[in-house]
Amino acid sequence: MELSDANLQTLTEYLKKTLDPDPAIRRPAEKFLESVEGSQNYPLLLLTLLEKSQENVIKVCASVTFKNYIKRNWRIVGILVEDEPNKICESDRIAIKANIVPLMLSSPEQIQKQLSDAISIIGREDFPQKWPDLLTEMVNRFQSGDFHVINGVLRTAHSLFKRYRHEFKSNELWTEIKLVLDAFALPLTNLFKATIELCSTHANDASALKVLFSSLILIAKLFYSLNFQDLPEFFEDNMETWMTNFHSLLTLDNKLLQTDDEEEAGLLELLKSQICDNAALYAQKYDEEFQPYLPRFVTAIWNLLVTTGQEVKYDLLVSNAIQFLASVCERPHYKHLFEDQNTLTSICEKVIVPNMEFRAADEEAFEDNSEEYIRRDLEGSDIDTRRRAACDLVRGLCKFFEGPVTGIFSGYVNSMLQEYAKNPSVNWKHKDAAIYLVTSLASKAQTQKHGITQANELVNLTEFFVNHIQPDLKSATVNEFPVLKADGIKYIMIFRNQVPKEQLLVSIPLLINHLQAESIVVHTYAAHALERLFTMRGTNNSTLITAAEMAPFVEVLLTNLFKALTLPGSSENEYIMKAIMRSFSLLQESIIPYIPSVITQLTQKLLAVSKNPSKPHFNHYMFESICLSIRITCKANPEAVGSFEEALFLVFTEILQNDVQEFIPYVFQVMSLLLEMHKNEIPSSYMALFPHLLQPVLWERTGNIPPLVRLLQAYLERGASTIASAAADKIPGLLGVFQKLIASKANDHQGFYLLNSIIEHMPPESVDQYRKQIFILLFQRLQNSKTTKFIKSFLVFINLYCIRYGALALQEIFDSIQPKMFGMVLEKIIIPEIQKVSGQVEKKICAVGITKILTECPPMMDTEYTKLWIPLLQALIGLFELPEDDTIPDEEHFIDIEDTPGYQTAFSQLAFAGKKEHDPVGQMVNNPRIHLAQSLHKLSTACPGRVLSMLSTSLNAEALQYLQGYLQAASVSLL
């Protein structure tokens, strides 16, 4: 694409269309942009548009499109060179890096943020090696005196350096941080001092203060990032400057910076919050150096806590301030600051109890923004809430003062419960705070998977449960006091390991009942609690709660779970769907009588959500539930598979026709499961679909590859002869898929899965004409890029081929490609690499294949290949007896699915659609060591003396000893 006005015009029109609410206009425009993003100059056209367009909406749209383009395509991953061609040419990369910083700094703030993110994405890959002048260019702008520019630089630096907070320590990281500190620490400190001076100069100018305080917030964030890994010498030498100024900013109060907004934190609150974070970092990690400053920070932060109001805008500040105290009170040498009983009482009274109160804002979130409330409360994303911080402070204090703290709080809990008892409908918030206090006091250690794993011995959890939690859950109406109901359910969930099993069994019908509650939070918690209880393990690793104990509740449980999905606000509630999946898994055949109604409801739900899939977890659990229904029913009655196909195929067809990308990988997995249930021939409905599965467009998306390969394997396992007779013209298409997969380092193993199924199941005559070509393709890939993963897969394939067609056929096909090739493969690949093969079945295939080469291949006994016979036997005994060689060369770094560039649907494996491991030699060979001994005995009978003389002259002593053991175990001897 040339940098021309015409192209700028075209791009403008398409960008406009991507904002259109009508999918018929929007989708083609998105597809067009996707199709041109590999063209040279495309990113430069976007940058030109965001600089020169007259329309603000186009500028913003171009900046977002540019950032996402960089996010998808900048990274060049070694392993993906053939899979994902590098979409940004070198000249575009150079031009982007040359222009992006000045462009970002001269853009309005909205666009500046997008470009700043783009710079940090590029920086993550290219800085410092491929972008050495980035820092200098940024630091030079500090001199400009223009705070719009300075804030642009600070924002970019923050997005570049914040990764230092969570990177693992490494030499590369230290080198990079040192480079940054050398160039950046002094200018940043000077900027910090100058900005503070300007704040005094402009103390009465509100608009100037806003800009300056934005800078101070970013400077404080940069301080945190640069000090996170270790205490840099520069900051240690300049601690006085930083800490004195931080301390004075903590105590500063300027009326001009106060906001009327009760919800949104203002600049002053954000700055103080970050300073609390910085002080906590130093108190935790560099306590010795920070000691002289600590007492004044404790005093300042204490005063801050006592004087700050309950408004939502102060939440982050208060929670960071409490977290600071929590981190200090856990350190042994600050213990003396908290020892006094009056201090402890004061902290409990003035900081902890007030911040545990359920405020109007919490009540509002509970009722009107339940999804966010649940996310914070259940999933631990409440990291910056007051309650969470107060809870952490209780835990911190309990480390050294468990007795006194428990004593102080027991008094509070009792008085709160008494207040509640006087007038429940008015004072229910007192009981809520009491439950929260007991929870935070009792929980010493907690995990998402197991709930509380360590509890405070001084709190009687069962007694509290029976006296104060159960009565709320037993009350006749499920909709009364929803917050207390949610508290009670959460209590069961958290302390499920501490409360005795008989109490949990009493709770189950109560929880099932609360699935009908109108409150989204209550019925979600009930579903989540049931799901957690069903996963608990008892003795000998079986589930703690058994299907037999659940028998009386099966019908009401399933009815209420599915009914809960019809309640307002919960039509795609992932917790309910997960509870459905877990109930099926626990109850097994008890659900069979309800399957007809269950599968109808699941398919209706599937059809509804496929129109616009928006909840990935919900969708995943829904497909898991469908798989469980199929597995459980067909295990008891294999014939039932037909009725599932009848129920599901209409919806599946619609999903495939409408190209619902998120669901297609799931549909393929469920179809594989159904097809694997068929014992004999492939039904015609599947054969009609077969040609469509080979269409190249389906294989373009990485998320489709694993489930599609599995589905094709199921076709081959169940109907290879049907394919050979009725769809022989599709065999080249099948091999075309193999050829595409084998060319990719990321997917070559999937290509081998497919190839192995073709070799194992297809009638030999149907693939005869293609065999040589298959081997030539594999050798070309070996020459071009040989990776450990490819070698392992290649070894399994040639041994499987040897088992299926015979060792002589293997030798002949190699030598037909090139004379003496068989010997080269043995010498250069099989003998040196066989130790790398992993997996029980894979090792067994290789052992049986190599045994065939040793004992059923005449050229191994009487040509120049004979010299390889002993080394091959030695390698086979090594495969049996030596540990697996799992070393991987340095240049091979395999990527995780998360790292694959692009925005395609990632593949999510369905646990309950899992495939049984298939052993192609299971029928033939039980013990490969004994099989080797028997095969050698047979060979020595055919040519007496030969085998023994080769063994006695060349095989090393240790290997010989192992071999004698095999011969003894097989009760045979060599002649």
N, C-alpha and C positions, 0 to 999 in steps of 0.2 A: 504494500500500500504506500503510494507516494504521499509526501507531505503537501497535499494540494488542497485548494479551497473546496473543490468538489468532494473530496473525501471527508473534509471537515463537516461539510453540509450533510452528507450521508450519515455520518456518525451521529451528528446532532439529532437527526430525525429518528434514528434507531434508539438513541438514549431516551428521547421523549416517550417513545412507544413502550419502553421497559417500565415506565411509571404508570401505564394505563391500567385501570382496575380490571378491564375485560381480558380474561386469559387468551381469547382468540387473537387479540392484538399483541398482548405482552409476550406470550410464549415464543412466537416466531421471531420477535425482536431479540429475545434472550438467546435463541438458537443461532441467530445471525452473528451476534457478538461473540458467541462461543466459537463459531466457525472461522472468524477472522483473527482470533487472538494469537494465532501462531504466525501471523504475517509480520514482516519487518516493518518498523515505523508505527505499528499499532499503539504501543504505549506512548510514543512521542506525540501522536495525534491527540491522545487523551490529555496529555499535559498541555498541549497547545490550546485545546478547548477550555481547560479549566483556567488558563491564564487569560485567554482573549475573548471568550464568549461574552455576549452582551446580556445573556439571560442567567440570572443567579441560579435558577433551578438546574440548568444544564451544567453550570460550574460544579455545583455540589454533587450532582449525579456522576459527572466525569471523575470527580475526586474519589468517590466511593468505589466506582467501577475500577479505577486505577489501583486503589489499595487492594481490592479483592484479587485483581489480576496478578499483582506482585505476590500476594499471599499464596496463590495457587502455583505460580510458575517460577518464582525466582530461584528457589532451591534446586540445585542439580544433585540428585542422589545417585551415587555411583552405580548401585545395583539396578537402577531403573533406566539406564541409558537407552537400552533397546525398547523398553516398555513405554516410557514417557519421553518422547523426544524433547530436547531442550527447546522450549517455545520462544525463549528470548535470545535473539542473536547478540553476539559480543558487542557489535557497534551500538546497538540499542542500550545495552547494559552500561556502556561507557557514557553515552549521552545522558542517560537517566541520572547517573551518579554526579555528572558534571552540573546538572541543572536543578536537581530537586531541592537542595538546601536553600539557595537564594529564592526559588519559587515559593517554597514553604514559608519563608520568613516574610515575603511580601504579600502573602494571601490573607484574606479575612479569617478570623479565628475558626469558624466552622470548617473551612477547607484546610486550614493549618493543622487541625487535629488529624484529619485523614492522611495528609502527607507526612506528618510526624510519625504516624503508625507505620506508613510505608517505609520510611527511612529506617525505623527500628527493625523491620523485617529484613530489609536488605543488609543492615548492619549486623544482624545476628549471623548471617552467612559470610559477609565479605569483610567485616571489620575485625581486626585491624589489617590483616595481610593484604586484602585486595582493595582496601579503601583507606590508605594510610593518612590521607590529608583531611579526613572527615573531622577529627577533633580540632585540628588547627583552625579549620574553616569556622567551626562552631565557637571556639574560644575567642577568636578575633572579633566576633559580633558583640561580645560583652562590652567592648569599648564604644559601641554605637550610641549608648545613652538612651536609645529608644526602647522602652520596656515592652512594646508589642513584639519587637524583634527578640529581645532578651528572653521573654517568656516563651517564645517559639523554640529558642535554643534549649531552654531549661526543660520544656516539655519533651523535646526529642531526646535529650540526654537521659531524662527519667525513664522513657520507654526503652531506651537502649540498655541502661544499667540496672533496671530493676530485676533482671534475671539473675544478677549476682546474689539475690536473696535466696534463691532455691537451687543454684547449680551445685553439683558435687565438686569437692575440692580436686584440683588437678593442676599440673604444672602449666598447662596452656592457660587455665583460668587465672592463675597467679600472675603469669607474664602479662596477660591482657589488663588485669586490674592495676598492675604496677605502671604500665604504660599510660593508663587513664589517669591515675593519681599524679604521675609526673607532669602531665599536661594540664590537668583539670583542677587539682585540689587547691592550689594557690589562687588562681583566678576566681574559683568558687568562693573561697574565704574572703577575698577582697570584695567580691560582689555582695556577699552577705553583710559585711561591715558597712559598705556604701549604702546598701538598701535600708539598713537600720537607721543610718544617719538621715537619709532622705525621709524616712517615716517621721522623725522628729521635726524636720524642716516643714513637712507638709501635714503636720498633725491636725490642721483644721480644714484640710481640703479632701472631702469625701471621695471624689472620683480618683484623685491621685493615690489615696490610701488603698483603694480597691485593687489597683494595678500592682502596687508595691507588695500588698499582702498576698496576692496571687503568686508573686515571685518568691516570697518567703516560704510559702507552703511547698513550692517545688524544690527550693533549696533544702528545706528540711527533709523532704523525701529522698533527695539525692544523697544527703548526709547519711541517711539510714542505709541506702543501697551500698555506698562506698565503704561503710564501716561494718557491714554485716559479716563478711567472711573472716576478717581478722582486724585487729586494731592497727590501722596504718600509722607509721611513725609520724607522718606529717600531722595527722589529727591528734595524736598524743601530745606532740609539741605545742599544738594550738588549742588544746582542750579548754584552757582558760577563756579564750575568745569565744568559742562556740558555746560553752556551758553557761558563762555569765550572761550572754545575750539570750540563750534559750530560757534561762531562769527569769530574766526580766520580761521576756515576751509572755511567759506563763502568767505573770502577775499583772500584765497590762490590761487596762480596760478602757477602750475608747468608744464613747457614745456613738460616734459617726459610723462605727463598724457594726453596731448592733442592728439586728434585723427584726422586723415585726412578724415575720413568718414563723409560725410555731413548729412547722414540720421540717423545713429545709435548713440544714446547718449553714451558718454564715462563715465568712472567711476566718474570723477570729476563732471560732470553734474548731474549724478544720486545722488551723495552724497549731492550736494548743493540743489537739488530739495527736497530731504527728509528733510534737515535742514529747508528749507522754510516752509514745512508742520509742522514740530515740533514747529517752532516759531509761526505759525498761530494758532496751537492748544493752546499754552500757552496764546497768545494774546486774544483769544476768551474765554477760559474757566478759566484761572487763572490770569486775567489781573492785579489784585492787587499785587500779588507776583512777576509778571513778569515786572511790571512798570519800575524798575531801569534799566532793560536791553533793554526796547523797543526802545528808540531813536536810539541807536547804530545799532540795527537790521534794523530799517526803513532806516537809511542812507546806510548801507551795501547793502540792497536789492535794494534800489533805484539806487545805483551806478551799481549794477549788471545788472539791467534792461537797463540802459542807454548805457552800454558798450557791451551788448551781441548781437551777429549778428542775421541775419534772417534765418540761416540754420535750417533745420528740427531737427537736433540733439539737438538743444537747446529748442525745444518746451515745453517739460515737465518742464524744469527749469523755463522758462519764465512764463508759465501758473501758476506754483506753487508760483512764486515770486509775480505775479500780484494778485493771490488769497490771499496772505498774506496781501498786501495793501488793498484789498477789505474788508478783515475781520477786519482790524484795523480801516478803515475810517467809518465803521458802528457803532463803539462803541462811545457812547456820550462823554466819558472823553478823547478820543483821537482827538475829533473834532478840537481842536485848532491847531493840526499839519497841517490841510488842509485848514484852513479858508482863508488864504491870496489868493487874486485873482491871483497873479503871480504863486503861487504854483499850483492852479487848472489849470491854462493855461499850465504850464509846464507839469503836469501829462497828460493832454489831448494831448498835442503836442508830447511829447517824449515817452509816454508809450501807450496810448490808440490807437491813430490814426495809428501809425506804425504797431501795432499788429492786426489791423483789415484788413490790406491789403490782397488781394487775391494773394498769391504767386505762383510762377511757380509750386511748389510742390502741391499746392491745385488744380491747373489747371490739373496737371498730374493725380491726384486722381479722379477728376471730369470726366476725359475722359477714363482713363484706369482701375480705380479701383472703379467703380461707386457704387458697393454694400457697400463697406466700407465707401465711402463718404456719402451715404444716411443714413447709420446706425448712423454715427456721427452727421449728420446735423439734421435728422428728429427725431431720437429716443433718442437724448440727451446723446448718449454715447460719446459726444465730450467733456467730463469732463476735459480732459487734453489738449484741444487745446487752442492756443493763443486767437483766436477770442472769444471763450466762456469765457475765463478768463477776457478779456478786457470788454466784455459785463457785466460780474458780477461786475467789478470795476465801470462801469458807473452806474449800479443800486445802488451800495453801496454809491457812491458820491451823487447820487440824493436824498438819504435819508435826508441829511441835507442841500444840496446845489443845489436843483433842478433848481432854477431860473438861477443862474450863469452858471451852467454846460450846461443847455439847450441853454443858450445864446451863450456860447463859441462854442458849436457844431453846432448850426444853421449856424454860419459863415462858418465852415468847410464844412457842407453839401452843402451850396449854391456854394462855390467855386469849390467843386468837381463836382457838376452838370454842372457848367459853363465849366469846363475843358472837360467834356464828350461831351457837345453840340458842342464845337469847332471842335472835330474830333472823332465821335463815334467809328469808327472801330479801332482806335489806343488807345483811352482813356476809353474804356468800363470799365476797372477795377476801375476807379474813381467813376463811378455810382454804381458799386457793393458795394464799401466801403460806399458810401453815404446811400444806402438802408440799409446796415447792421447797420450803426450808428443810423439811424432813428428808426429801429426796437429795438435796445438795449436801446435807450433813451425812447421810448414810452412804453416799456413793464415793468410794475412794478411787476405783478404777473401772472404766467402762469401755466396751467395744460395741460397734454397730451390730456385730454378728451375735454376740452372746449376752448383751445387756450388761448389767453390773457384774463385774468379776471379783470385786473386793469390796466388802462393806464394813462400815463402822460398827464394831461390836457393841457399842453403848446404846445403839438404837434398836428397839425390838420391832422389826419390820412386820412380822406376822401379826402381832397384837394390833399394831396401827392399822394394818390391812383389814382385819376382822372388825375392829371397832369403828373405823372412820371411812374406809373406802367402800367395803361391801354394801353398807346400808344405802349409799347413794345409787349404786348400780342395781340394787334390788327394788328400788322404789317403783311404784306402779307405772308412772309415766316416763317414757324415754326422752321426752323433750323438755323436761323440767331441769333448770340449772345446767345448761349444756357445758359451761366451762368446767364445772365440778365433775360432770360425767367424763369429760375428756381427760381431766386430771387423774381420775380414778383408773381409767383404761390405761393411761400412760404409766401409772404406778405398777400395774400388773405387768406391762410390757418390760419396764426397766428392771423390776426386781423378780423377774420370772425364775431366776436361778435360786433366789433366797426364800421365796414363798413355797411352802410344802406342796407336793403334787395334788393332795386331796383338795387344797384350796383352789388350785388351778382348775381342777375338774368342776368344782362348784361354779367357777367363773365362766366356763365355756358357754353354757346356755345364756348367761347374762350378756356376754359379748355378742352372741348370735342375735339376741333380742335388740341390741343397740345398733345393729346394721340397719334398722328401720328408722333411726332417728333422723329428724329433718336436718339437723345441723350437719353441714358437710364435714366439719372437723370431727364430730363425734362418730359418724358412721365410717369415716376413713380410719380413725384410730381403732375402731372395733375390728375392721377388716385387717389392719396391720397387726394388731395384737394376736388375732387368731393365726395369721400367717406365721408370726414369730413362734407361737406356742407349738404349732405343728412341725416346726423344724428342730425343736429341742431334742437332744439325744439322751436316751436313758442308758441302762446297762447294755453291755455287748453291742453298742453302737446302733441299736434299733431306736425308732422314735420313742420319746418319753410317753407321748399320748398315743394309744394304739387305735387301730381302725375299730376294734371291738368296743372300746370305751366310747367311741364316737357314734356307734350304731344307732342309739335312740335319737340322735340329732341330725342324721344325714339329710332327711327331707327338708326340715326347717332351715338347715344351714344353706343348702343349695338354693332353696326358694328365696331366702332373704338376701343372699349374695347377688343373685341375678336381679332381684327387685331393687337393690341398692343402686344398680347401674341405671335405673330409670328415674332416680331422684334428681331434682334440679341441681345442676352444677357437677354431677358425677357421671355423666354419660361416658366419659373416657377416663375414669379414675383408675390410675395404675395400681394403687394399693388394693382396690377391690379385685381387679383382674389377677393380681399376683396371689391374692387369697384364694381365688377360684382355682388357679393352677395348683397351689399347694394342697388344697382340699382334695382335688382329684388324686394327686400323688399319694396322699396319706390314705385315702379311703379305698383306692384301687377298685376291686370288683363290686364293692357296695354301691358304686355310682351307676352300674349297668342299667338298672331299671329306669333311671332318669335320663339316660343318654338321648333318646329321641327328642325330648323337649330341650335338653341342654344344647344339643348340636344345632337345633333350629335357632335358638337364641344366639349362639355364637356366630352362625353364618349370617344372620340378620345384622349383627353388630359389625361383622367383617365387611359386609356390603356397605353399611352406612359410613364406616370410617375410611373405606378405600376411596371415597369421593374426595377426601382432603386429609391425608394422614398427617397428624400434627404431634402425636404423643408417642415417641419411639418406644418407651418402656411399656406402655399400655399395649401397643401393637405386638411387641415381642411376647408378652405373657399371654396374649390372646392366641397367638399361633402355638405357643407351648401347650395351652389348654386343649386346643384342637388335636394336637399330636397325642396328648395323653388319652383323650376320649378314644381315639383310633386304636392306640396300643392296648388299652385295658379291655376294650370290647372285643377286638380281633384275637386277643390272646385266648379269651374264653370261647369265641365263636368266629373262626377265620372267615366264614361265609359273609359275615357282616360288612366286609370291606366294600362290597357293591353298594350298600345303602349309604355309606360315607361318600363314595364317589358321586352318587346321585345328588346328595345334599350339597357337596362342595364344588363340583365341576362348573356349575353355572357361574358362581361367583368368581372362580379362578379364571374362567374364560374372559369374563368382563375385565378383570384386573390385567390380564395379559394384553387384551385388545386395547385397553386405555393406557397401556404402558405406565402403570403405577409403579414407578421405579423402586420406591421404598419396600413394596410388598413382593416384587417378583422373586428375589432370592428366597423368601419364606415359602412362596407357593411351590417353587421347585423342590424345597426340602420336604414339604408335606406330600407332594406327588411321589417323591422317591420312597417315602415311608409306605404310602399306599401300594405302590407298584411292587415293593419288596414283600408285601403281604401276600401277593398272588403266588400260588405254588406252581402253576403250569404255564400256559401260554400268556402272551401279552394281550389284553383286551383290545378290540379294534379302536376304541376311543383314544387309547394311548398311541397306537400306530399312526392315527391321523395327525397327531401332534408332532410326531418324530421329525419330519422334514423341517418344521419351524424351529426346532431347537438347534439346528445347525446354521441358522442365519447369522452371518458375521456381526450384525448390529448388536445382537444379544451378548456377544463375547467381547464387545468393546468396553463394557462396564466391569471393573474389577470385582465388584460385589456379587456379580452373577456367576463368576467362574467356579468357586468351590461347589455351590449347590447344583449347577448345571452339569459339572463333571460327574457328580454323584448320581444325578438323574440318568445320564447316559450310561453310567456303569450298571444302574438297575435295569435299563433296557437290555444291555448286553447279557447280564446274568440271567434274566428271565426269558429273553426272546431272541437270542443270537441267531437261531436257525430261521426264525420268521424274518429277521432283517436280511439274512443272506438270500432267502428265497423271494420275499415280497418287496424288499427295498434295496436290492443290490446296487442300484444306481446311486444310493446315498452313502455307500462305503467311502468313495473319494471325499465326500463332504466331511465324514467322520474323521478321516485322516488329515483333512485340511485343518480341522480344529486342533488335532494333536500337533500339527506343524506350527500353528500359530503359538500354541502354549509353550512348546519346547524352545522357541526362539527367545523366550523371556526368562530372565534370571529369577524374577519374582514368582512366576507361575509354572516353571518347568516341571516341578514335582507333580502338579495337576495333570500335565501332559502325559507323564509316565503312568499315573493312575489309570488314565483312559487307555493308553497303549497296552498296559498289562491286562486290562479287562478284554481288549480286542484279542490279544494273543491267547488268553486263557479260554475264552468262550466262543469266539467265532469259528465256524467250520474251517479247517486249514485251507481247503481249496478256494474259499471266498477271499482270502487275503494273499494267496500265493503270489499274484502278480505285483503286489505292493511291497513284499518283504524286503527286497534288496534296497528299494528306495528309502524305506524306514531307517535302515542301518546307515545309509549314506548321509541322511539328514542328521542322525545322531553324531556321526563322526565329524561332520562340518561344525556342529555346535561345540564338540570337544576341542576342535582346533582353535575356534574363535574365542571361546571363553569357558575355561574349565573351572568350575567351582566345586567345592566339597559336596554341596547338596546335589549337584548334577551327577557327580561321580557315584555317590551312594545310590541314587535312583537308577543310574545306568547299570551298576553291578547287579541290582535286584532284577532288572529287566532281562539282562543277558542270561542270568541263571534260570529265570522263569521260562525263557525261550528254550533253553537247553532241556528243561524238564518236560516241556510241552512237545517239542519236535525232535528231541534226541541230541546227544552231544555231537554226533557226526554231522548232523544238519547245521549245527552252530559253527563247527569248524569249516564246513564247506561254504557257508554263506560269507564268512569272513574272508576266506581265501579267494572267493570269486570276485570280491571287490578289489582286492590287491593281493598278489602272491605273498605268502608268509605273514599275512596280517594277523592270523589267529595267534601265532607265537608272540607277535608284538603286543596284542591285547593282554595275553597272559602275563607277559614279562613286565609291561609298563603300567598296566591298570589293575588286573585282578590280584596278582601276588602282592604288590606293595600297598594297595589301598583297601583290601578286603576288611582289614581291622576297623575301618571307619564305619562299617554298616551297623546301624542301631535298630532296635526293635526285635522282639522275639520272632515274629513271623518272617520278617525280612532276613534275619540271620538263618532261619531254618531253610528258606528258599535258596539262599546262597550256598548253604552246606550241602543240600541235596543236589544242586546244580553242579557244584565243583566235584562232588563224589562221582557224578555221571561222567564229567570230563576225564577224571582219573581212571575210571574203570570201564567205561562203555565207548571209548573213542580210540579205535585202533591206531590212528597216526600218533597218539601220545606214547605208544609202546615201540614203534619202529620207524621213526623218521627223526629229523633234527629237533622235533618237539620233545623228544624223550628227555633231553637235559632239563626240561622245565617240570618234569613229573614230580621229583622230590621237593623242589621249592614250592610247588603248588600244594602238595600234601602238607608240607610244613606250615604254609599259610592257613590251610584249613584247620589244622590242629590249634594254631594260634587263635583262629576265630572262636573255637570252642573254649579255649582255656585262658587266653590273655584278656586283660581288661580292654574295654572298647577304647579306641583312639578318638577322643572327641576334640582334638586340637583343630583350630580353624586358622588358616593363614591370615596375617594382619590385614591384607588388602580386602578381605571379604567381611564387610559389615552388613549383616542382614537387618532389614528394617522391620519395624512393627507395622501392623495394619494402620495404626494411628498416623504413622509418618508418611503414608503414601500420599503424594501430592494430589491435588484435585479435590473436587467436592462431590465425588460420586458416593452413592450409597455404599457404606462399608458392609462387609458380610458379617452377619451375626448368626452364629451357630445356635440352632435350637437344641437344647440339652435333651429334650424328650423325643427328638426326631433322630437321635443318635443311631449310627450304623454299627451293627455288630462287627467285630474284627473278623475278616475273612481269611482263612488259611488254605491257600490253593493246594498244599501238599498234605493237608491234615489226614485225608483218607489213606494216602499212600505210605506216608512215613510218620511214625510216632516219635521215635527217638533218633535224631540224625547221627549221633555217635555210633549207635548200634548198626544203623543203616550203612555207615562207612565200613565198619568191620565186616558186615555180611557181604558188601559189594567187593571188598578187597579179597575176601575168601573165594568168591566166585571167580574173580579175575585170576587168582593164583591157581585155581583148579584148571583154568583154560590154558595158562602158560606156566607150568610148574617151575619153581626156582627163580624165575625172573624177579618177581616182586620182592622176595626175601633178600636176594643179593643186592638189589638197589637200596633196600632199607638198611641193611647192615653196613653198607659202605658209606652212605651219604647222609642219612637222617640223623639230626643231632640227638644226643642221649636223652634229653628231657622229653622231646617230642616222641621218641621211641617208647619211652616209659608210659606216656599217656596212651599211645596206640595199643600197647600190650594190655592196658586196662580195658580199652574198648573191646578188644578181641575176647578177653576173658568174660566180660559182661555179656557178650553175644554168644558165648560158648562155641567159638569157631577158632580155627588156627589157619596159618598160611602154609601152603605146600612149597 
